[in-house]
């Protein structure tokens, strides 16, 4: 099963791929998404809306709770069998929410689910082991440790090769590389966050 999660951050301007996916919309994301994509389930406390969305939510969560609406949607999608999750609208807005949204990528990886966040201008995902970076020729990308130290064993197809490179958590090493081949990869011991700029490098 594939899932799409729509978040109440900066409205996503690009195309949303919801084909063969279950679409979860979080609270105020309904405002920017309602006329653009089919919504299967609305989730959240709806403190960002002055009305209830359609379809009507099966449950309204309290505004004072231990989880963000995005985390509720992530767990709901995983519980319902999602193996791939695309997240839209996770960037912009409040910085604390953006940081929390990055943690959704980490939580998905913990659960063995591939999650990709599509923000205006960048695509982000968490990975460990072999990470394929195919079809990115000409795009800048960054690979940084995620949740602790990591170690790049080897790479291919990048302007700045990553060979036996320790990535210390708290360092900026790994920022701003360039994909020079259509087929590229990195192999890491430990978890990394990959950020790919959507626009080609000038």
C-alpha positions in Angstrom: 0.0 0.0 0.0 1.1 3.5 -0.8 0.1 6.5 1.3 0.1 10.3 0.9 0.2 12.6 3.9 -0.7 16.3 3.5 0.7 18.6 6.2 -0.2 22.1 7.3 3.1 23.7 6.5 3.9 25.7 3.4 1.4 24.7 0.7 3.0 22.4 -1.8 3.0 24.0 -5.3 3.9 21.0 -7.4 2.0 18.0 -8.6 0.8 15.5 -6.0 1.1 11.9 -7.0 -1.9 10.2 -5.3 -2.5 7.4 -7.8 -3.2 4.1 -6.1 -2.6 5.8 -2.7 -4.6 6.4 0.4 -4.5 10.1 1.1 -4.4 11.4 4.7 -5.0 15.2 5.2 -3.8 16.8 8.4 -6.0 19.7 9.8 -5.3 23.0 8.0 -3.7 21.3 5.0 -7.2 20.9 3.8 -7.3 24.6 2.9 -4.5 24.2 0.2 -5.2 20.6 -0.8 -9.0 20.2 -1.0 -9.4 21.3 -4.6 -6.2 19.6 -5.8 -6.2 16.0 -4.7 -8.7 13.3 -3.5 -8.7 13.1 0.3 -9.6 9.7 1.8 -9.2 10.6 5.5 -9.0 13.9 7.4 -7.1 13.7 10.7 -6.2 16.1 13.5 -7.6 18.4 16.1 -8.8 20.9 13.4 -7.7 23.9 15.5 -6.4 25.4 12.2 -9.8 25.3 10.5 -13.0 27.1 11.4 -15.1 24.3 10.0 -15.0 20.5 9.5 -13.6 19.2 6.3 -15.0 16.6 3.8 -15.0 13.7 4.2 -16.0 14.2 7.8 -13.3 13.0 10.3 -14.1 9.8 12.1 -12.4 11.3 15.2 -11.4 14.7 16.3 -8.3 14.7 18.5 -7.9 17.1 21.4 -5.7 20.1 20.7 -3.6 19.4 23.8 -2.1 16.0 22.9 1.3 14.3 22.9 1.5 13.8 19.1 1.4 16.2 16.1 -1.3 15.7 13.5 1.5 14.5 11.2 2.6 11.8 13.6 -0.9 10.6 14.0 -1.3 10.4 10.2 2.1 8.6 9.9 1.1 5.9 12.5 -2.3 5.6 11.0 -0.8 5.0 7.5 1.7 2.4 8.8 -1.0 0.6 10.9 -3.1 0.3 7.8 -0.3 -1.3 5.8 1.6 1.5 4.0 5.0 0.5 2.8 5.7 3.8 0.9 4.7 7.2 2.1 4.9 10.5 0.3 4.6 13.6 2.5 3.7 17.0 1.1 3.5 20.4 2.8 6.1 19.6 5.5 8.3 22.6 4.9 7.9 26.3 5.7 5.9 27.7 8.5 7.1 27.1 12.1 10.6 25.8 12.4 9.7 23.5 15.3 7.1 21.8 13.1 9.5 21.4 10.3 12.0 19.7 12.7 9.2 17.5 13.9 8.3 16.6 10.3 11.9 15.5 9.7 11.4 13.1 12.7 8.5 11.6 10.8 11.1 10.4 8.2 13.2 8.9 11.0 10.1 7.1 12.5 9.1 5.7 9.1 12.6 4.3 8.6 12.4 2.8 12.1 9.2 1.0 11.0 10.8 -0.3 7.8 8.7 2.1 5.6 10.2 4.3 2.9 9.0 7.9 3.4 9.9 10.8 1.1 9.0 14.5 2.0 8.3 16.7 -1.0 8.8 20.4 -0.1 8.9 23.4 -2.4 12.4 23.2 -3.8 13.7 20.0 -2.2 13.0 16.3 -1.6 14.1 14.8 1.7 14.3 11.2 2.9 16.1 9.1 5.6 18.2 6.1 4.6 20.8 3.6 5.8 22.9 1.1 3.9 22.7 1.4 0.1 21.0 4.6 -1.1 20.4 4.9 -4.9 20.5 8.5 -6.2 19.5 7.8 -9.8 18.1 10.4 -12.2 19.6 13.3 -10.3 22.3 14.4 -12.7 23.0 18.2 -12.4 21.2 18.5 -9.0 22.8 19.5 -5.8 22.3 17.2 -2.8 23.4 16.9 0.8 23.9 13.8 2.9 24.1 14.4 6.6 24.1 12.1 9.6 20.6 11.6 11.1 20.1 10.7 14.7 23.8 9.9 15.4 27.2 9.5 13.8 27.3 7.8 10.4 30.1 6.6 8.1 30.0 6.7 4.3 31.8 3.5 3.1 31.8 4.4 -0.6 29.9 6.3 -3.3 29.6 6.8 -7.0 28.4 9.4 -9.5 29.1 12.4 -7.3 31.3 15.4 -7.9 32.9 15.0 -4.4 33.4 11.3 -3.8 32.5 10.0 -0.4 34.9 7.2 0.5 35.5 6.0 4.0 34.1 9.3 5.3 33.0 9.7 8.9 30.0 11.9 9.3 30.0 13.2 12.9 26.6 14.3 14.2 26.9 18.0 14.8 29.2 18.6 11.8 28.2 20.1 8.4 30.4 17.7 6.5 28.3 16.2 3.6 26.5 19.5 2.7 26.3 20.5 -0.9 27.5 17.8 -3.3 26.5 17.4 -6.9 25.2 14.4 -8.9 27.3 14.1 -12.1 25.9 10.8 -13.4 22.4 9.5 -14.1 23.2 6.6 -11.8 24.7 7.4 -8.5 24.7 5.9 -5.0 26.2 6.0 -1.5 26.6 3.2 1.0 26.5 4.3 4.6 26.9 2.7 7.9 24.4 4.5 10.2 21.5 6.6 9.2 21.7 9.6 6.9 19.3 12.3 5.8 19.4 13.0 2.1 18.3 16.4 0.8 18.0 16.8 -3.0 17.4 20.3 -4.5 14.7 20.1 -7.1 16.3 22.7 -9.4 19.4 21.9 -11.4 22.6 23.4 -10.3 23.5 26.6 -12.3 
